[in-house]
Amino acid sequence: DWSHTYLLHAFTPDRWQHKVPGFEHITPRYVLERRSNFARAVYPVAKVLFEQGLINVDDSHTGL
């Protein structure tokens, strides 16, 4: 059940045609660095995924 990761995948600048200058994708590194309100909001979930080895700080936005 990956439903707890919905927030990580549901929001992208492309989806709503709202581009953020200098920003292209949400990555594990972006979230784990907690430098934005979005990253701070989803950090608790990302931290658990990171601790369980389900994501790596160097993973791309595609999960590879």
N, C-alpha and C positions, 0 to 999 in steps of 0.2 A: 504494500500500500504506500504509494508515493504522494498521497493527497496533502501531506504536511509540507511538501515542497512547492505547492501551487503558487504561493506568493513569489517565489524565486523565478518562476517561469512565466507568470501572467503579465508582468509589466515590463514592457520594452518601449523605447522611444519610437521605434518603427510602427508598433501596433497602433498608436494614436496619432501618428504623423507629427509628433512633437520632438523635434531634434534639440539636443542639448549640445552646445558648442564644446568640442574637445572630448565628447563622450560617445562611445559607440556601442558597448555591450556591458552587461552585468556579469562579472566573473567572481569566482570564489575569493580571489585576492581583493577585489573591490569591496566585497561585503565584509570580509574578515578584517580589513583595515579600518572600518567604521568611520569613514570620512564624509558621510552624507546622512541625512535623515533616513533615507531608504535603507542604507546599509545598517544603520543602528537598529532599525525596526526589525530586520530579518536576521540580525546577527545571532540571536539565541538559537534559531533553527540551524543556521550555517555552522555554528560552533559544535553542535551535537553531531552533525553530518561529518565535520572535519575530524572530530575525536573518534568517531566510529570508522574512519577511513573511507567514507563514502564519497568525499570530495577531497581534492588536493589543492593547495594554495596556487599551484601552477596550472591547474586545469583551465582550458579555454572556455569561452561562453557556450560552446557546443557540448561541453562535458568531456571532451577528449584531451 
